[in-house]
């Protein structure tokens, strides 16, 4: 078989996928499925198609005639497409909406992976639905999937609050009937907040309205602080912006939060496995896709954490990387690994300037390979920078020129540093007695503070905050 024939065979076997919706311009699904394909060695094309309601039936017939193996369906076609399918999965039928089409003998079979994706996202965040008290904001298509899923998973109570109260009542009645439960009911916000009716129960809130979607970043469907006091966890199905005003309010009230990106990831993963029955995506595959999704939504591929030694850069880097499914690069550790010697040894044997040269080379390489590389999946790094790294003009320029990077100064008080580094003998710049150490910290910080400030896109105070709180402040500050 010649190379020409080989190429044709590969082309014929490539998996053809697509997504239909109106609008469809900002979809992240091609990025996500491209990564799944690359990771699982599946050659595929995934194309967004702008399909208006009037052309829906024709689009489905055309897709089938063209041999498109699988489709995602998004707003506003998730329910309207059902009459044009050859069959519908029973779970999707109960929800009354599909978002994934899989080719079968006589047409497409419809599935709803929004519901299964939300379930997996909640489970991954440590939420237990069985016996939970859930409050759902909204009664549109996404809310329908969320309500059905929570009811099916055995939530003790699912309360729907919607601007149009009748739609909430109708949805509650429909889901109770379809899922054979009595746990779903509709309520007005005033009833939910009524102090006399409160029973001390904490609610999982799932925000399913379109309020707060970019560019209306400041809008929140609820503003009353009393609402957030009643929550144990808050989810927003929106992921643009990365943190909605709703989630910012919840977070400020001390409630753990989750945006809609992990639901997007898991609904995509479930769809991918339906299209590829022999393939199970691994945690590493999901992490790779999540890393890229976070880069795309934040518009950033790398975060440089700078600050004085002892400000917590490494710990915060790991907390931040965990939150974003990104990788951590610690410039000091990388230099030690590549040199095969510890930093005190490099200082002693080569001198400080040689160490600084190594630092500059490492930074330039990170910027070139991870922040500027155009291959998908190369971004997504939190760089814990050595405390002296921003002192060089070249390094500051390298960080500033990486337009996909952001520099964050983790500011800390001298007394906190002195306390944290009291027993630490590994810092060449802080050798000497306790008094000498404190004096050196104070003078070095006075010298370096203005340098850190001059190259920071964001300054975050770290004293008295946990690494997770600092990571959240970094994320919120960068969007
Ligand atoms: P939809 O069917 O159009 O429903 C919109 C809902 O928002 C309705 O309940 C509507 O209330 C409410 N709403 C709209 N404007 C409002 C306002 N100004 N004040 C109060 N309520 C308002 O939309 P959908 O398909 O359910 O999608 C909802 C959101 O979920 C979208 O932002 C979408 O991006 C997101 N979503 C995310 C994922 C994911 O994977 N993360 C998946 C699906 C959807 P009324 O009934 O009173 O009109």
Boltz pocket constraint, residues with backbone or C-beta under 6 A from the ligand:
constraints:
  - pocket:
      binder: B
      contacts: [[A, 75], [A, 114], [A, 137], [A, 138], [A, 139], [A, 140], [A, 141], [A, 142], [A, 143], [A, 162], [A, 163], [A, 164], [A, 167], [A, 207], [A, 208], [A, 209], [A, 210], [A, 211], [A, 213], [A, 221], [A, 236], [A, 237], [A, 238], [A, 239], [A, 260], [A, 261], [A, 263], [A, 264], [A, 265], [A, 267]]
      max_distance: 6.0
